[in-house]
């Protein structure tokens, strides 16, 4: 199958790509902390939040948002990609 000549990524795809890049950057900043700071309560909390956001990004990439359920879009609430 030949891909279309004028493929343009959707807003959703662009948003997920930007979000993934921001998460990678945040992880790199945390990885540069000295050992004492890396074990602080704030750093550990941020690592957990980043991991949770990666999980959500993965679900969105797999299309889990379309099935409804917790946190996903449904017929009553379409996604807002801004």
C-alpha positions as CSV (number, residue, x, y, z in Angstrom):
1,X,0.0,0.0,0.0
2,X,1.4,3.4,-1.0
3,X,1.0,6.2,1.5
4,X,-0.7,9.4,0.3
5,X,1.6,11.9,-1.3
6,X,0.2,14.7,0.9
7,X,0.1,13.1,4.3
8,X,-0.6,15.7,7.0
9,X,-0.6,14.6,10.7
10,X,-3.7,15.3,12.6
11,X,-3.9,17.8,15.4
12,X,-4.1,14.9,17.8
13,X,-0.9,13.3,16.4
14,X,0.9,16.6,16.6
15,X,-0.3,17.3,20.2
16,X,0.8,13.8,21.3
17,X,4.2,14.3,19.7
18,X,4.7,17.6,21.5
19,X,3.5,16.1,24.8
20,X,5.9,13.2,24.4
21,X,8.8,15.6,23.7
22,X,8.0,17.6,26.8
23,X,7.9,14.5,28.9
24,X,11.2,13.4,27.5
25,X,12.7,16.8,28.3
26,X,11.3,16.7,31.9
27,X,12.8,13.3,32.4
28,X,16.2,14.5,31.2
29,X,16.1,17.4,33.6
30,X,15.3,15.0,36.5
31,X,18.1,12.6,35.4
32,X,20.6,15.5,35.7
33,X,19.9,16.1,39.4
34,X,22.6,15.3,41.9
35,X,22.0,12.1,43.9
36,X,20.6,13.9,47.0
37,X,18.2,16.0,45.0
38,X,17.1,13.1,42.9
39,X,15.9,11.3,46.1
40,X,14.0,14.3,47.4
41,X,10.2,14.1,47.9
42,X,9.6,16.6,45.1
43,X,11.8,14.7,42.5
44,X,10.2,11.4,43.4
45,X,6.7,12.9,43.0
46,X,7.7,14.3,39.6
47,X,9.0,11.0,38.5
48,X,5.7,9.4,39.4
49,X,3.7,12.1,37.6
50,X,5.9,11.7,34.5
51,X,5.4,7.9,34.5
52,X,1.6,8.4,34.9
53,X,1.5,10.8,32.0
54,X,3.5,8.4,29.8
55,X,0.9,5.8,30.5
56,X,-1.9,8.1,29.4
57,X,0.0,9.1,26.3
58,X,0.5,5.4,25.4
59,X,-3.3,4.8,25.9
60,X,-4.1,7.8,23.7
61,X,-1.7,6.6,21.0
62,X,-3.4,3.2,21.0
63,X,-6.8,4.8,20.7
64,X,-8.1,4.0,24.1
65,X,-9.7,7.4,24.3
66,X,-12.4,6.4,21.8
67,X,-13.7,3.6,24.0
68,X,-15.0,5.8,26.7
69,X,-14.3,5.0,30.3
70,X,-12.3,6.9,32.9
71,X,-10.7,10.0,31.5
72,X,-11.5,9.2,27.9
73,X,-13.6,11.0,25.4
74,X,-17.0,9.8,24.5
75,X,-20.0,10.9,22.4
76,X,-21.0,13.5,25.0
77,X,-17.5,14.9,25.5
78,X,-15.3,15.0,22.4
79,X,-11.5,15.4,22.9
80,X,-10.1,18.9,23.0
81,X,-6.6,18.8,21.4
82,X,-5.5,22.3,22.4
